[in-house]
Amino acid sequence: MQKLRRVLLVDDDPTNNFLTQRLLKRFDVADHVMVAENGQEALTLLQPVGGAPAPSFPALILLDIQMPIMNGIEFLQAYQQLPPSQRRSTPVVVLTTSADAHDLSRLDNLPAAGRINKPLTPEKLATVLQLHFERQRPG
């Protein structure tokens, strides 16, 4: 499979962002990785301009749960309100360190395509790519 056009990484932790971007680059997963430090920034990146779908709409969204301003749960609630033409078939995979049962149970009713414990590893990335893009293991 060809590499993904864009990946949106939504996380407020600079170290996690650095490591995830490095991993995505190392395995040549995407042409471009966009980074948002909270859910509100991510929604702004996804908003269409002039009524047309956003040209930068990602093929994959990697989303943290615990963030300031707008957390991952709030982002998913707002994301599901976007018109289907804007959401397309973009999988949103939650990357988390949260063990909060309340947070994790709330994900069950939201448009998350999966949940992975941080940090993202080559093996976890391979699983995401295989499940959602029928792409073989990185490397």
C-alpha positions as CSV (number, residue, x, y, z in Angstrom):
1,M,0.0,0.0,0.0
2,Q,1.1,3.5,-0.6
3,K,1.9,5.7,2.3
4,L,-0.8,7.8,3.8
5,R,-1.3,11.3,2.6
6,R,-1.6,12.9,6.1
7,V,-1.7,11.9,9.7
8,L,-3.0,14.2,12.4
9,L,-1.4,13.7,15.8
10,V,-3.3,15.3,18.7
11,D,-1.3,15.4,21.9
12,D,-0.1,18.0,24.3
13,D,3.1,16.2,25.3
14,P,6.1,17.4,23.2
15,T,8.1,14.3,24.0
16,N,5.3,11.9,22.8
17,N,4.8,14.1,19.7
18,F,8.5,13.9,18.9
19,L,8.7,10.2,19.4
20,T,5.5,9.5,17.4
21,Q,6.6,11.7,14.6
22,R,10.0,10.0,14.5
23,L,8.4,6.6,14.4
24,L,6.0,7.6,11.6
25,K,8.9,9.1,9.6
26,R,11.2,6.1,10.3
27,F,8.6,3.7,8.7
28,D,7.6,6.2,6.0
29,V,4.0,6.0,7.0
30,A,2.8,9.4,5.8
31,D,3.7,12.2,3.4
32,H,2.8,14.8,6.1
33,V,2.3,14.7,9.8
34,M,0.2,17.5,11.3
35,V,0.4,18.2,15.1
36,A,-2.3,19.7,17.3
37,E,-1.7,20.2,21.0
38,N,-5.4,19.9,22.0
39,G,-8.7,18.9,20.5
40,Q,-9.7,22.5,19.7
41,E,-6.6,23.0,17.6
42,A,-7.3,19.7,15.8
43,L,-10.9,20.7,15.0
44,T,-9.6,24.0,13.6
45,L,-7.3,22.0,11.3
46,L,-10.2,19.9,10.2
47,Q,-12.6,22.7,9.4
48,P,-13.4,23.2,5.7
49,V,-12.7,26.6,4.1
50,G,-15.4,28.1,1.9
51,G,-17.7,25.2,2.2
52,A,-15.3,22.7,0.6
53,P,-13.8,19.7,2.5
54,A,-10.6,20.6,4.1
55,P,-7.7,19.8,1.7
56,S,-5.6,18.7,4.6
57,F,-8.0,16.2,6.0
58,P,-5.9,13.3,7.4
59,A,-6.1,9.7,6.6
60,L,-5.5,8.8,10.2
61,I,-6.0,10.7,13.5
62,L,-3.9,9.6,16.6
63,L,-5.6,11.2,19.6
64,D,-4.5,11.6,23.3
65,I,-7.3,11.7,25.9
66,Q,-5.8,13.9,28.6
67,M,-5.1,17.4,27.2
68,P,-5.9,21.0,28.2
69,I,-8.5,23.2,26.6
70,M,-10.3,20.4,24.8
71,N,-9.5,16.8,25.8
72,G,-9.8,13.7,23.6
73,I,-13.3,12.8,24.8
74,E,-14.6,16.3,24.0
75,F,-12.8,16.2,20.6
76,L,-14.5,12.9,19.7
77,Q,-17.9,14.3,20.8
78,A,-17.4,17.4,18.5
79,Y,-15.8,15.3,15.7
80,Q,-18.9,13.1,15.4
81,Q,-21.0,16.2,14.8
82,L,-19.0,17.0,11.6
83,P,-20.8,16.1,8.4
84,P,-19.8,12.6,7.1
85,S,-18.3,14.2,4.0
86,Q,-15.8,16.0,6.3
87,R,-15.1,13.0,8.5
88,R,-14.8,10.7,5.5
89,S,-13.7,7.3,6.6
90,T,-10.8,8.6,8.8
91,P,-10.1,6.2,11.7
92,V,-9.4,8.0,15.0
93,V,-7.1,5.9,17.2
94,V,-6.8,6.9,20.8
95,L,-3.3,6.8,22.3
96,T,-3.5,6.9,26.0
97,T,-1.9,6.3,29.4
98,S,-5.2,6.7,31.1
99,A,-6.4,3.9,33.3
100,D,-9.5,5.8,34.4
101,A,-12.4,3.4,33.9
102,H,-14.8,6.4,33.4
103,D,-12.7,7.8,30.6
104,L,-12.2,4.5,28.9
105,S,-15.9,3.5,29.2
106,R,-16.9,6.9,27.6
107,L,-14.9,5.9,24.5
108,D,-17.3,3.0,23.8
109,N,-20.0,5.4,22.6
110,L,-17.7,7.7,20.6
111,P,-16.2,7.4,17.1
112,A,-12.9,5.9,18.1
113,A,-11.6,3.2,15.8
114,G,-9.4,1.8,18.5
115,R,-7.4,2.4,21.6
116,I,-3.6,1.9,22.1
117,N,-1.6,2.4,25.3
118,K,1.3,4.8,24.9
119,P,3.9,4.8,23.7
120,L,3.3,4.0,20.1
121,T,5.7,1.2,19.1
122,P,6.5,-0.3,15.7
123,E,4.3,-3.3,16.6
124,K,1.4,-1.2,17.6
125,L,1.8,1.0,14.5
126,A,1.8,-2.1,12.4
127,T,-1.5,-3.3,13.9
128,V,-3.1,0.1,13.2
129,L,-2.0,0.1,9.6
130,Q,-3.0,-3.5,9.0
131,L,-6.4,-3.1,10.7
132,H,-7.3,0.2,9.0
133,F,-5.3,0.3,5.8
134,E,-4.5,-3.3,5.0
135,R,-0.8,-2.3,5.1
136,Q,1.9,-4.7,6.0
137,R,4.1,-4.4,9.0
138,P,6.5,-1.4,8.9
139,G,10.2,-2.0,8.2
